[in-house]
Amino acid sequence: MKLPDTFIFGGATAAYQCEGESKTHGKGKTAWDDYLEDQGWFSPDPASDFYHQYPEDLKLCREFGINGIRISIAWSRIFPTGEGQINKEGVDFYHKMFLACRDYGVEPFVTLHHFDTPDALHKNGDFLNPHTIDCFEQYAKFCFEEYKDEVKYWFTFNEIWPVSENQYTTGTFPPGEKYNLTKTIESLHAMITAHAKAVIAFKEGGYPGRIGIIHSLETKYPYDASKAEDVLAAERSDAVSNKFLLDATFLGHYSEETLDHINFLFGLDGKEFKPNLEDMDVIRKAAKYNDCLGINYYQSHFLRAYAGESQIHHNGTGAKGTAVNRIKGIGEQVLKEGIDRTDWDWLIYPEGLCDMILRIKHDYPNYKEIYITENGMGYKDDFEDGTIDDSPRIDYIKRHLQWIAKAMEKGANVKGYFVWSLMDMFSWSNGYNKRYGLFYVDYKTQKRYPKKSAYWYKEISKTKEV
């Protein structure tokens, strides 16, 4: 199977996970700084030290045929408190890094928010506080103007669903609340409103380039399609995590089917979902402006009906078989016979990505182009004398690229693929034992070592054959 000559073979990163220097050079705190320390988890410093090592990483991109890089701007490196005073050192850092991307022939695809709201805003309710939405809009406008000559591709948010779910349902992101579905959904709506305001500002500002949003999309299947209760569990899970955001992004409103599921879940808490009419006007206006959709895909889920109270156990250590996800009012995520999974209990099901791409093509035909902005395999890489044989990662990426190609054969407009991740880096709730990179990072020396997957990726980026 062959991909187009113009297809982007990229690598993905995120500021907080790779830059290091999380509290220096004028950078303000994010909610993660105190949260990680309070939990006794991990330090984001020095991570992959991208703040200093980016020339080396971009050089590796050029050497290994990687012609696109996903980079996020750390909001609090620009505005230390999320608003007001600007940190010039942070502004200049991204200028230098974007210019280096050009020097090395690597196209930057820039995300404005990748899980890292400035602490001062996060403490006041994060995006549930309308003031944070206003601050995000101003931050976005600043970046559009400041980097208009250096950045052609913009994404507003990375993974609105995981942000909201992990903050208020699973409790693995700050502020660590659990089982609050109504607050989760309210957060989704608030962040899609912030996205819409930024998109409108970009278009009305007449800035060059393209803009969109990155959604984490996981196809939901009933565990037993012959059981109506399993079908309903899959539909409800899909409505909350996928359809709610896709409706808003491309339709500019929430469909009646989506609202039926959302209001059922709100009703469990004796509430009703009542989006602000002004917010809906903004969302409606922005729907016609989205140039591109980023899809982050790691797994699909099989849902079984569940009538009990919510129970979640997050497998953050790679202890295979320990994950539990049962949500009251939705259902239970269960393993499916014959489908392998990673040590972190993520199902390896590339067909689900093809199904999601074709679903978007069918259900939201006004989409324009798709980038697979994250896909990859967390693995416990063995380092042996500078050699890292990560053949399972190669198999994982190859199979996903083949299913992407199948979706393209059926008419889907997919423009590129970004492996998560370019190099090994800090992981939010897993620390450093879960490695994703094409390049192994020795965190003590910060030396980079190409893995077997890097050499394989270099070859397919040249031949375009998967």
MIDREN-453571 format. One record per residue (C-alpha): residue number from 1; residue in one letter; y, x, z. Coordinates in steps of 0.1 Angstrom, whole numbers, plus 5000, padded with zeros to 4 digits. Example, Ala and Ser with C-alpha at 12.3 -4.5 7.8 and 13.67 -1.06 7.14 Angstrom:
BEGIN
k = 1, r = A, py = 4955, px = 5123, pz = 5078
k = 2, r = S, py = 4989, px = 5137, pz = 5071
This chain:
BEGIN
k = 1, r = M, py = 5000, px = 5000, pz = 5000
k = 2, r = K, py = 5034, px = 5014, pz = 4990
k = 3, r = L, py = 5068, px = 5008, pz = 5006
k = 4, r = P, py = 5101, px = 5009, pz = 4986
k = 5, r = D, py = 5118, px = 5042, pz = 4979
k = 6, r = T, py = 5148, px = 5029, pz = 4998
k = 7, r = F, py = 5128, px = 5020, pz = 5029
k = 8, r = I, py = 5142, px = 5036, pz = 5061
k = 9, r = F, py = 5117, px = 5056, pz = 5082
k = 10, r = G, py = 5135, px = 5058, pz = 5115
k = 11, r = G, py = 5132, px = 5068, pz = 5151
k = 12, r = A, py = 5146, px = 5048, pz = 5180
k = 13, r = T, py = 5163, px = 5058, pz = 5212
k = 14, r = A, py = 5185, px = 5043, pz = 5239
k = 15, r = A, py = 5213, px = 5059, pz = 5258
k = 16, r = Y, py = 5202, px = 5054, pz = 5294
k = 17, r = Q, py = 5166, px = 5064, pz = 5285
k = 18, r = C, py = 5174, px = 5097, pz = 5267
k = 19, r = E, py = 5209, px = 5109, pz = 5273
k = 20, r = G, py = 5207, px = 5121, pz = 5309
k = 21, r = E, py = 5241, px = 5129, pz = 5325
k = 22, r = S, py = 5240, px = 5094, pz = 5339
k = 23, r = K, py = 5267, px = 5099, pz = 5365
k = 24, r = T, py = 5287, px = 5128, pz = 5350
k = 25, r = H, py = 5313, px = 5134, pz = 5322
k = 26, r = G, py = 5333, px = 5104, pz = 5334
k = 27, r = K, py = 5305, px = 5079, pz = 5330
k = 28, r = G, py = 5305, px = 5049, pz = 5353
k = 29, r = K, py = 5275, px = 5035, pz = 5371
k = 30, r = T, py = 5251, px = 5009, pz = 5356
k = 31, r = A, py = 5231, px = 4985, pz = 5377
k = 32, r = W, py = 5201, px = 5007, pz = 5372
k = 33, r = D, py = 5215, px = 5037, pz = 5391
k = 34, r = D, py = 5213, px = 5022, pz = 5426
k = 35, r = Y, py = 5184, px = 4999, pz = 5417
k = 36, r = L, py = 5161, px = 5028, pz = 5408
k = 37, r = E, py = 5171, px = 5047, pz = 5439
k = 38, r = D, py = 5166, px = 5017, pz = 5462
k = 39, r = Q, py = 5132, px = 5010, pz = 5446
k = 40, r = G, py = 5122, px = 5046, pz = 5451
k = 41, r = W, py = 5112, px = 5048, pz = 5415
k = 42, r = F, py = 5124, px = 5074, pz = 5390
k = 43, r = S, py = 5155, px = 5093, pz = 5381
k = 44, r = P, py = 5171, px = 5089, pz = 5346
k = 45, r = D, py = 5183, px = 5125, pz = 5348
k = 46, r = P, py = 5178, px = 5146, pz = 5329
k = 47, r = A, py = 5155, px = 5123, pz = 5308
k = 48, r = S, py = 5154, px = 5139, pz = 5273
k = 49, r = D, py = 5189, px = 5154, pz = 5278
k = 50, r = F, py = 5200, px = 5139, pz = 5245
k = 51, r = Y, py = 5236, px = 5144, pz = 5257
k = 52, r = H, py = 5231, px = 5182, pz = 5250
k = 53, r = Q, py = 5200, px = 5182, pz = 5228
k = 54, r = Y, py = 5210, px = 5158, pz = 5201
k = 55, r = P, py = 5216, px = 5185, pz = 5175
k = 56, r = E, py = 5180, px = 5196, pz = 5180
k = 57, r = D, py = 5167, px = 5161, pz = 5178
k = 58, r = L, py = 5187, px = 5154, pz = 5146
k = 59, r = K, py = 5174, px = 5187, pz = 5132
k = 60, r = L, py = 5139, px = 5175, pz = 5138
k = 61, r = C, py = 5147, px = 5142, pz = 5121
k = 62, r = R, py = 5157, px = 5161, pz = 5090
k = 63, r = E, py = 5127, px = 5184, pz = 5091
k = 64, r = F, py = 5103, px = 5155, pz = 5095
k = 65, r = G, py = 5117, px = 5130, pz = 5070
k = 66, r = I, py = 5133, px = 5107, pz = 5095
k = 67, r = N, py = 5163, px = 5093, pz = 5077
k = 68, r = G, py = 5175, px = 5067, pz = 5103
k = 69, r = I, py = 5181, px = 5069, pz = 5140
k = 70, r = R, py = 5187, px = 5040, pz = 5165
k = 71, r = I, py = 5213, px = 5050, pz = 5190
k = 72, r = S, py = 5229, px = 5030, pz = 5217
k = 73, r = I, py = 5264, px = 5035, pz = 5231
k = 74, r = A, py = 5264, px = 5036, pz = 5269
k = 75, r = W, py = 5291, px = 5009, pz = 5277
k = 76, r = S, py = 5300, px = 5026, pz = 5310
k = 77, r = R, py = 5304, px = 5060, pz = 5292
k = 78, r = I, py = 5333, px = 5044, pz = 5273
k = 79, r = F, py = 5346, px = 5019, pz = 5300
k = 80, r = P, py = 5333, px = 5033, pz = 5334
k = 81, r = T, py = 5338, px = 4999, pz = 5350
k = 82, r = G, py = 5332, px = 4978, pz = 5319
k = 83, r = E, py = 5369, px = 4972, pz = 5313
k = 84, r = G, py = 5403, px = 4987, pz = 5316
k = 85, r = Q, py = 5405, px = 5025, pz = 5317
k = 86, r = I, py = 5388, px = 5044, pz = 5289
k = 87, r = N, py = 5368, px = 5076, pz = 5294
k = 88, r = K, py = 5380, px = 5098, pz = 5265
k = 89, r = E, py = 5352, px = 5123, pz = 5271
k = 90, r = G, py = 5327, px = 5096, pz = 5265
k = 91, r = V, py = 5345, px = 5084, pz = 5234
k = 92, r = D, py = 5346, px = 5119, pz = 5220
k = 93, r = F, py = 5309, px = 5125, pz = 5227
k = 94, r = Y, py = 5299, px = 5097, pz = 5204
k = 95, r = H, py = 5323, px = 5109, pz = 5177
k = 96, r = K, py = 5306, px = 5143, pz = 5178
k = 97, r = M, py = 5271, px = 5128, pz = 5178
k = 98, r = F, py = 5278, px = 5104, pz = 5149
k = 99, r = L, py = 5293, px = 5132, pz = 5128
k = 100, r = A, py = 5262, px = 5153, pz = 5135
k = 101, r = C, py = 5241, px = 5125, pz = 5122
k = 102, r = R, py = 5260, px = 5127, pz = 5089
k = 103, r = D, py = 5256, px = 5165, pz = 5089
k = 104, r = Y, py = 5218, px = 5162, pz = 5092
k = 105, r = G, py = 5215, px = 5133, pz = 5068
k = 106, r = V, py = 5204, px = 5108, pz = 5093
k = 107, r = E, py = 5219, px = 5073, pz = 5092
k = 108, r = P, py = 5229, px = 5060, pz = 5127
k = 109, r = F, py = 5220, px = 5024, pz = 5135
k = 110, r = V, py = 5241, px = 5017, pz = 5167
k = 111, r = T, py = 5234, px = 4992, pz = 5195
k = 112, r = L, py = 5262, px = 4982, pz = 5218
k = 113, r = H, py = 5241, px = 4970, pz = 5248
k = 114, r = H, py = 5207, px = 4983, pz = 5256
k = 115, r = F, py = 5199, px = 4970, pz = 5291
k = 116, r = D, py = 5229, px = 4989, pz = 5307
k = 117, r = T, py = 5257, px = 4966, pz = 5318
k = 118, r = P, py = 5283, px = 4985, pz = 5339
k = 119, r = D, py = 5275, px = 4981, pz = 5376
k = 120, r = A, py = 5309, px = 4966, pz = 5384
k = 121, r = L, py = 5302, px = 4937, pz = 5360
k = 122, r = H, py = 5266, px = 4934, pz = 5368
k = 123, r = K, py = 5273, px = 4929, pz = 5406
k = 124, r = N, py = 5295, px = 4900, pz = 5397
k = 125, r = G, py = 5268, px = 4880, pz = 5379
k = 126, r = D, py = 5263, px = 4901, pz = 5348
k = 127, r = F, py = 5265, px = 4878, pz = 5317
k = 128, r = L, py = 5262, px = 4846, pz = 5338
k = 129, r = N, py = 5298, px = 4854, pz = 5347
k = 130, r = P, py = 5320, px = 4845, pz = 5316
k = 131, r = H, py = 5342, px = 4874, pz = 5325
k = 132, r = T, py = 5314, px = 4898, pz = 5314
k = 133, r = I, py = 5312, px = 4880, pz = 5281
k = 134, r = D, py = 5349, px = 4886, pz = 5276
k = 135, r = C, py = 5346, px = 4923, pz = 5286
k = 136, r = F, py = 5317, px = 4928, pz = 5262
k = 137, r = E, py = 5338, px = 4913, pz = 5233
k = 138, r = Q, py = 5367, px = 4937, pz = 5241
k = 139, r = Y, py = 5342, px = 4967, pz = 5244
k = 140, r = A, py = 5327, px = 4957, pz = 5210
k = 141, r = K, py = 5361, px = 4955, pz = 5194
k = 142, r = F, py = 5370, px = 4989, pz = 5207
k = 143, r = C, py = 5339, px = 5005, pz = 5193
k = 144, r = F, py = 5343, px = 4988, pz = 5159
k = 145, r = E, py = 5377, px = 5002, pz = 5155
k = 146, r = E, py = 5370, px = 5036, pz = 5170
k = 147, r = Y, py = 5339, px = 5044, pz = 5150
k = 148, r = K, py = 5346, px = 5024, pz = 5118
k = 149, r = D, py = 5345, px = 5055, pz = 5096
k = 150, r = E, py = 5312, px = 5068, pz = 5111
k = 151, r = V, py = 5290, px = 5038, pz = 5117
k = 152, r = K, py = 5278, px = 5014, pz = 5090
k = 153, r = Y, py = 5251, px = 4995, pz = 5109
k = 154, r = W, py = 5258, px = 4977, pz = 5142
k = 155, r = F, py = 5236, px = 4957, pz = 5165
k = 156, r = T, py = 5252, px = 4938, pz = 5194
k = 157, r = F, py = 5223, px = 4935, pz = 5218
k = 158, r = N, py = 5189, px = 4950, pz = 5223
k = 159, r = E, py = 5163, px = 4924, pz = 5234
k = 160, r = I, py = 5181, px = 4896, pz = 5251
k = 161, r = W, py = 5148, px = 4879, pz = 5261
k = 162, r = P, py = 5134, px = 4909, pz = 5280
k = 163, r = V, py = 5167, px = 4915, pz = 5297
k = 164, r = S, py = 5169, px = 4880, pz = 5310
k = 165, r = E, py = 5132, px = 4876, pz = 5317
k = 166, r = N, py = 5129, px = 4909, pz = 5337
k = 167, r = Q, py = 5161, px = 4902, pz = 5356
k = 168, r = Y, py = 5153, px = 4867, pz = 5367
k = 169, r = T, py = 5116, px = 4859, pz = 5361
k = 170, r = T, py = 5095, px = 4891, pz = 5365
k = 171, r = G, py = 5119, px = 4908, pz = 5389
k = 172, r = T, py = 5114, px = 4942, pz = 5373
k = 173, r = F, py = 5150, px = 4947, pz = 5362
k = 174, r = P, py = 5181, px = 4946, pz = 5385
k = 175, r = P, py = 5189, px = 4924, pz = 5404
k = 176, r = G, py = 5151, px = 4919, pz = 5408
k = 177, r = E, py = 5149, px = 4881, pz = 5411
k = 178, r = K, py = 5116, px = 4863, pz = 5404
k = 179, r = Y, py = 5104, px = 4830, pz = 5390
k = 180, r = N, py = 5139, px = 4816, pz = 5382
k = 181, r = L, py = 5134, px = 4802, pz = 5347
k = 182, r = T, py = 5166, px = 4782, pz = 5347
k = 183, r = K, py = 5187, px = 4813, pz = 5354
k = 184, r = T, py = 5167, px = 4832, pz = 5328
k = 185, r = I, py = 5176, px = 4806, pz = 5301
k = 186, r = E, py = 5212, px = 4804, pz = 5312
k = 187, r = S, py = 5213, px = 4842, pz = 5308
k = 188, r = L, py = 5199, px = 4840, pz = 5273
k = 189, r = H, py = 5226, px = 4815, pz = 5263
k = 190, r = A, py = 5253, px = 4836, pz = 5278
k = 191, r = M, py = 5242, px = 4868, pz = 5260
k = 192, r = I, py = 5238, px = 4850, pz = 5226
k = 193, r = T, py = 5274, px = 4837, pz = 5232
k = 194, r = A, py = 5286, px = 4873, pz = 5238
k = 195, r = H, py = 5268, px = 4884, pz = 5206
k = 196, r = A, py = 5284, px = 4856, pz = 5186
k = 197, r = K, py = 5319, px = 4866, pz = 5198
k = 198, r = A, py = 5313, px = 4902, pz = 5189
k = 199, r = V, py = 5300, px = 4893, pz = 5154
k = 200, r = I, py = 5331, px = 4871, pz = 5148
k = 201, r = A, py = 5354, px = 4899, pz = 5159
k = 202, r = F, py = 5336, px = 4923, pz = 5135
k = 203, r = K, py = 5339, px = 4900, pz = 5105
k = 204, r = E, py = 5374, px = 4888, pz = 5112
k = 205, r = G, py = 5385, px = 4924, pz = 5118
k = 206, r = G, py = 5373, px = 4932, pz = 5082
k = 207, r = Y, py = 5353, px = 4962, pz = 5093
k = 208, r = P, py = 5330, px = 4979, pz = 5068
k = 209, r = G, py = 5293, px = 4979, pz = 5073
k = 210, r = R, py = 5268, px = 4954, pz = 5086
k = 211, r = I, py = 5261, px = 4937, pz = 5119
k = 212, r = G, py = 5233, px = 4918, pz = 5135
k = 213, r = I, py = 5212, px = 4915, pz = 5167
k = 214, r = I, py = 5179, px = 4928, pz = 5179
k = 215, r = H, py = 5154, px = 4904, pz = 5193
k = 216, r = S, py = 5121, px = 4912, pz = 5210
k = 217, r = L, py = 5098, px = 4888, pz = 5193
k = 218, r = E, py = 5062, px = 4882, pz = 5204
k = 219, r = T, py = 5041, px = 4857, pz = 5185
k = 220, r = K, py = 5025, px = 4831, pz = 5207
k = 221, r = Y, py = 4991, px = 4817, pz = 5200
k = 222, r = P, py = 4971, px = 4791, pz = 5219
k = 223, r = Y, py = 4940, px = 4807, pz = 5235
k = 224, r = D, py = 4919, px = 4778, pz = 5223
k = 225, r = A, py = 4936, px = 4760, pz = 5194
k = 226, r = S, py = 4913, px = 4730, pz = 5199
k = 227, r = K, py = 4928, px = 4723, pz = 5233
k = 228, r = A, py = 4961, px = 4704, pz = 5232
k = 229, r = E, py = 4971, px = 4719, pz = 5266
k = 230, r = D, py = 4967, px = 4754, pz = 5253
k = 231, r = V, py = 4987, px = 4745, pz = 5222
k = 232, r = L, py = 5015, px = 4731, pz = 5244
k = 233, r = A, py = 5015, px = 4763, pz = 5265
k = 234, r = A, py = 5020, px = 4784, pz = 5234
k = 235, r = E, py = 5047, px = 4762, pz = 5221
k = 236, r = R, py = 5066, px = 4763, pz = 5254
k = 237, r = S, py = 5063, px = 4800, pz = 5257
k = 238, r = D, py = 5075, px = 4804, pz = 5221
k = 239, r = A, py = 5105, px = 4780, pz = 5227
k = 240, r = V, py = 5118, px = 4801, pz = 5256
k = 241, r = S, py = 5112, px = 4836, pz = 5243
k = 242, r = N, py = 5116, px = 4832, pz = 5205
k = 243, r = K, py = 5128, px = 4799, pz = 5192
k = 244, r = F, py = 5157, px = 4795, pz = 5216
k = 245, r = L, py = 5173, px = 4828, pz = 5203
k = 246, r = L, py = 5163, px = 4824, pz = 5167
k = 247, r = D, py = 5178, px = 4789, pz = 5165
k = 248, r = A, py = 5210, px = 4801, pz = 5180
k = 249, r = T, py = 5212, px = 4832, pz = 5157
k = 250, r = F, py = 5204, px = 4815, pz = 5124
k = 251, r = L, py = 5209, px = 4778, pz = 5129
k = 252, r = G, py = 5240, px = 4780, pz = 5151
k = 253, r = H, py = 5225, px = 4754, pz = 5175
k = 254, r = Y, py = 5194, px = 4747, pz = 5194
k = 255, r = S, py = 5170, px = 4724, pz = 5176
k = 256, r = E, py = 5158, px = 4692, pz = 5192
k = 257, r = E, py = 5123, px = 4706, pz = 5195
k = 258, r = T, py = 5136, px = 4736, pz = 5213
k = 259, r = L, py = 5158, px = 4716, pz = 5237
k = 260, r = D, py = 5128, px = 4693, pz = 5246
k = 261, r = H, py = 5110, px = 4723, pz = 5259
k = 262, r = I, py = 5140, px = 4738, pz = 5276
k = 263, r = N, py = 5150, px = 4706, pz = 5293
k = 264, r = F, py = 5114, px = 4701, pz = 5306
k = 265, r = L, py = 5116, px = 4735, pz = 5322
k = 266, r = F, py = 5151, px = 4728, pz = 5337
k = 267, r = G, py = 5137, px = 4695, pz = 5350
k = 268, r = L, py = 5112, px = 4713, pz = 5371
k = 269, r = D, py = 5141, px = 4725, pz = 5392
k = 270, r = G, py = 5159, px = 4692, pz = 5390
k = 271, r = K, py = 5185, px = 4705, pz = 5365
k = 272, r = E, py = 5196, px = 4699, pz = 5330
k = 273, r = F, py = 5206, px = 4724, pz = 5303
k = 274, r = K, py = 5242, px = 4717, pz = 5294
k = 275, r = P, py = 5257, px = 4745, pz = 5272
k = 276, r = N, py = 5294, px = 4748, pz = 5271
k = 277, r = L, py = 5308, px = 4731, pz = 5239
k = 278, r = E, py = 5331, px = 4760, pz = 5233
k = 279, r = D, py = 5302, px = 4784, pz = 5234
k = 280, r = M, py = 5283, px = 4763, pz = 5209
k = 281, r = D, py = 5313, px = 4763, pz = 5185
k = 282, r = V, py = 5313, px = 4801, pz = 5187
k = 283, r = I, py = 5275, px = 4803, pz = 5182
k = 284, r = R, py = 5278, px = 4779, pz = 5152
k = 285, r = K, py = 5305, px = 4800, pz = 5136
k = 286, r = A, py = 5287, px = 4833, pz = 5141
k = 287, r = A, py = 5254, px = 4820, pz = 5125
k = 288, r = K, py = 5268, px = 4824, pz = 5090
k = 289, r = Y, py = 5280, px = 4860, pz = 5097
k = 290, r = N, py = 5247, px = 4878, pz = 5108
k = 291, r = D, py = 5239, px = 4904, pz = 5082
k = 292, r = C, py = 5206, px = 4916, pz = 5096
k = 293, r = L, py = 5180, px = 4910, pz = 5122
k = 294, r = G, py = 5163, px = 4937, pz = 5142
k = 295, r = I, py = 5128, px = 4929, pz = 5154
k = 296, r = N, py = 5113, px = 4948, pz = 5183
k = 297, r = Y, py = 5075, px = 4942, pz = 5183
k = 298, r = Y, py = 5049, px = 4956, pz = 5206
k = 299, r = Q, py = 5024, px = 4928, pz = 5211
k = 300, r = S, py = 5016, px = 4891, pz = 5208
k = 301, r = H, py = 5003, px = 4867, pz = 5235
k = 302, r = F, py = 4976, px = 4842, pz = 5238
k = 303, r = L, py = 4984, px = 4813, pz = 5261
k = 304, r = R, py = 4962, px = 4791, pz = 5282
k = 305, r = A, py = 4973, px = 4761, pz = 5302
k = 306, r = Y, py = 4981, px = 4768, pz = 5338
k = 307, r = A, py = 4990, px = 4743, pz = 5365
k = 308, r = G, py = 4996, px = 4765, pz = 5395
k = 309, r = E, py = 5026, px = 4784, pz = 5409
k = 310, r = S, py = 5041, px = 4814, pz = 5391
k = 311, r = Q, py = 5023, px = 4847, pz = 5396
k = 312, r = I, py = 5033, px = 4880, pz = 5380
k = 313, r = H, py = 5020, px = 4915, pz = 5384
k = 314, r = H, py = 5037, px = 4941, pz = 5363
k = 315, r = N, py = 5014, px = 4969, pz = 5352
k = 316, r = G, py = 5038, px = 4998, pz = 5354
k = 317, r = T, py = 5013, px = 5026, pz = 5359
k = 318, r = G, py = 4989, px = 5023, pz = 5331
k = 319, r = A, py = 4961, px = 5009, pz = 5353
k = 320, r = K, py = 4944, px = 4989, pz = 5326
k = 321, r = G, py = 4934, px = 4954, pz = 5334
k = 322, r = T, py = 4959, px = 4948, pz = 5363
k = 323, r = A, py = 4986, px = 4928, pz = 5345
k = 324, r = V, py = 4991, px = 4891, pz = 5355
k = 325, r = N, py = 5015, px = 4867, pz = 5339
k = 326, r = R, py = 5012, px = 4830, pz = 5349
k = 327, r = I, py = 5044, px = 4809, pz = 5347
k = 328, r = K, py = 5047, px = 4775, pz = 5362
k = 329, r = G, py = 5055, px = 4749, pz = 5335
k = 330, r = I, py = 5046, px = 4773, pz = 5307
k = 331, r = G, py = 5011, px = 4788, pz = 5309
k = 332, r = E, py = 4990, px = 4819, pz = 5315
k = 333, r = Q, py = 4989, px = 4849, pz = 5292
k = 334, r = V, py = 4953, px = 4859, pz = 5287
k = 335, r = L, py = 4933, px = 4886, pz = 5269
k = 336, r = K, py = 4916, px = 4876, pz = 5237
k = 337, r = E, py = 4881, px = 4888, pz = 5229
k = 338, r = G, py = 4879, px = 4914, pz = 5202
k = 339, r = I, py = 4916, px = 4925, pz = 5205
k = 340, r = D, py = 4922, px = 4959, pz = 5221
k = 341, r = R, py = 4950, px = 4967, pz = 5244
k = 342, r = T, py = 4969, px = 4997, pz = 5257
k = 343, r = D, py = 4965, px = 5011, pz = 5292
k = 344, r = W, py = 4995, px = 4990, pz = 5301
k = 345, r = D, py = 4977, px = 4958, pz = 5290
k = 346, r = W, py = 4998, px = 4953, pz = 5258
k = 347, r = L, py = 4976, px = 4937, pz = 5231
k = 348, r = I, py = 4974, px = 4957, pz = 5199
k = 349, r = Y, py = 4977, px = 4929, pz = 5173
k = 350, r = P, py = 4997, px = 4940, pz = 5142
k = 351, r = E, py = 4989, px = 4907, pz = 5124
k = 352, r = G, py = 5013, px = 4891, pz = 5149
k = 353, r = L, py = 5042, px = 4910, pz = 5135
k = 354, r = C, py = 5034, px = 4899, pz = 5100
k = 355, r = D, py = 5032, px = 4863, pz = 5112
k = 356, r = M, py = 5066, px = 4866, pz = 5129
k = 357, r = I, py = 5083, px = 4881, pz = 5098
k = 358, r = L, py = 5069, px = 4853, pz = 5076
k = 359, r = R, py = 5079, px = 4827, pz = 5101
k = 360, r = I, py = 5115, px = 4839, pz = 5100
k = 361, r = K, py = 5114, px = 4838, pz = 5062
k = 362, r = H, py = 5101, px = 4802, pz = 5063
k = 363, r = D, py = 5120, px = 4787, pz = 5092
k = 364, r = Y, py = 5153, px = 4805, pz = 5089
k = 365, r = P, py = 5157, px = 4811, pz = 5051
k = 366, r = N, py = 5194, px = 4821, pz = 5056
k = 367, r = Y, py = 5183, px = 4854, pz = 5072
k = 368, r = K, py = 5194, px = 4883, pz = 5050
k = 369, r = E, py = 5174, px = 4914, pz = 5059
k = 370, r = I, py = 5151, px = 4925, pz = 5086
k = 371, r = Y, py = 5146, px = 4959, pz = 5102
k = 372, r = I, py = 5117, px = 4966, pz = 5125
k = 373, r = T, py = 5139, px = 4983, pz = 5151
k = 374, r = E, py = 5111, px = 4992, pz = 5176
k = 375, r = N, py = 5074, px = 4994, pz = 5174
k = 376, r = G, py = 5052, px = 5020, pz = 5189
k = 377, r = M, py = 5024, px = 5029, pz = 5214
k = 378, r = G, py = 5028, px = 5040, pz = 5250
k = 379, r = Y, py = 5001, px = 5067, pz = 5255
k = 380, r = K, py = 4991, px = 5093, pz = 5281
k = 381, r = D, py = 4995, px = 5122, pz = 5258
k = 382, r = D, py = 4975, px = 5153, pz = 5265
k = 383, r = F, py = 4994, px = 5186, pz = 5261
k = 384, r = E, py = 4971, px = 5214, pz = 5251
k = 385, r = D, py = 4988, px = 5248, pz = 5242
k = 386, r = G, py = 5016, px = 5230, pz = 5224
k = 387, r = T, py = 4992, px = 5207, pz = 5205
k = 388, r = I, py = 4993, px = 5170, pz = 5211
k = 389, r = D, py = 4966, px = 5149, pz = 5193
k = 390, r = D, py = 4978, px = 5113, pz = 5195
k = 391, r = S, py = 4955, px = 5099, pz = 5168
k = 392, r = P, py = 4955, px = 5064, pz = 5185
k = 393, r = R, py = 4993, px = 5063, pz = 5180
k = 394, r = I, py = 4989, px = 5071, pz = 5143
k = 395, r = D, py = 4964, px = 5043, pz = 5139
k = 396, r = Y, py = 4987, px = 5019, pz = 5158
k = 397, r = I, py = 5017, px = 5027, pz = 5136
k = 398, r = K, py = 4998, px = 5027, pz = 5104
k = 399, r = R, py = 4982, px = 4993, pz = 5110
k = 400, r = H, py = 5016, px = 4978, pz = 5118
k = 401, r = L, py = 5032, px = 4993, pz = 5087
k = 402, r = Q, py = 5004, px = 4979, pz = 5066
k = 403, r = W, py = 5010, px = 4944, pz = 5079
k = 404, r = I, py = 5047, px = 4949, pz = 5073
k = 405, r = A, py = 5039, px = 4957, pz = 5037
k = 406, r = K, py = 5018, px = 4926, pz = 5035
k = 407, r = A, py = 5047, px = 4905, pz = 5047
k = 408, r = M, py = 5069, px = 4922, pz = 5021
k = 409, r = E, py = 5044, px = 4914, pz = 4994
k = 410, r = K, py = 5048, px = 4877, pz = 5003
k = 411, r = G, py = 5086, px = 4880, pz = 4998
k = 412, r = A, py = 5100, px = 4891, pz = 5031
k = 413, r = N, py = 5130, px = 4913, pz = 5029
k = 414, r = V, py = 5122, px = 4942, pz = 5053
k = 415, r = K, py = 5144, px = 4972, pz = 5049
k = 416, r = G, py = 5131, px = 4997, pz = 5074
k = 417, r = Y, py = 5110, px = 5007, pz = 5104
k = 418, r = F, py = 5120, px = 5026, pz = 5135
k = 419, r = V, py = 5092, px = 5040, pz = 5156
k = 420, r = W, py = 5097, px = 5038, pz = 5194
k = 421, r = S, py = 5104, px = 5064, pz = 5201
k = 422, r = L, py = 5119, px = 5094, pz = 5184
k = 423, r = M, py = 5111, px = 5117, pz = 5213
k = 424, r = D, py = 5096, px = 5111, pz = 5248
k = 425, r = M, py = 5121, px = 5097, pz = 5272
k = 426, r = F, py = 5126, px = 5078, pz = 5305
k = 427, r = S, py = 5110, px = 5044, pz = 5306
k = 428, r = W, py = 5127, px = 5017, pz = 5327
k = 429, r = S, py = 5099, px = 5006, pz = 5350
k = 430, r = N, py = 5073, px = 5033, pz = 5341
k = 431, r = G, py = 5092, px = 5065, pz = 5346
k = 432, r = Y, py = 5078, px = 5094, pz = 5326
k = 433, r = N, py = 5040, px = 5090, pz = 5325
k = 434, r = K, py = 5043, px = 5065, pz = 5296
k = 435, r = R, py = 5051, px = 5085, pz = 5265
k = 436, r = Y, py = 5060, px = 5069, pz = 5231
k = 437, r = G, py = 5076, px = 5098, pz = 5212
k = 438, r = L, py = 5068, px = 5114, pz = 5179
k = 439, r = F, py = 5080, px = 5146, pz = 5197
k = 440, r = Y, py = 5066, px = 5156, pz = 5231
k = 441, r = V, py = 5093, px = 5166, pz = 5256
k = 442, r = D, py = 5086, px = 5191, pz = 5283
k = 443, r = Y, py = 5110, px = 5177, pz = 5308
k = 444, r = K, py = 5113, px = 5209, pz = 5328
k = 445, r = T, py = 5123, px = 5231, pz = 5298
k = 446, r = Q, py = 5135, px = 5203, pz = 5275
k = 447, r = K, py = 5116, px = 5219, pz = 5247
k = 448, r = R, py = 5104, px = 5196, pz = 5219
k = 449, r = Y, py = 5069, px = 5198, pz = 5204
k = 450, r = P, py = 5059, px = 5177, pz = 5173
k = 451, r = K, py = 5028, px = 5156, pz = 5179
k = 452, r = K, py = 5002, px = 5149, pz = 5154
k = 453, r = S, py = 5019, px = 5116, pz = 5147
k = 454, r = A, py = 5051, px = 5134, pz = 5138
k = 455, r = Y, py = 5034, px = 5153, pz = 5110
k = 456, r = W, py = 5017, px = 5121, pz = 5098
k = 457, r = Y, py = 5050, px = 5102, pz = 5099
k = 458, r = K, py = 5066, px = 5130, pz = 5078
k = 459, r = E, py = 5040, px = 5126, pz = 5051
k = 460, r = I, py = 5043, px = 5088, pz = 5048
k = 461, r = S, py = 5080, px = 5090, pz = 5048
k = 462, r = K, py = 5076, px = 5112, pz = 5017
k = 463, r = T, py = 5049, px = 5093, pz = 4999
k = 464, r = K, py = 5059, px = 5058, pz = 5012
k = 465, r = E, py = 5021, px = 5050, pz = 5011
k = 466, r = V, py = 5005, px = 5033, pz = 5041
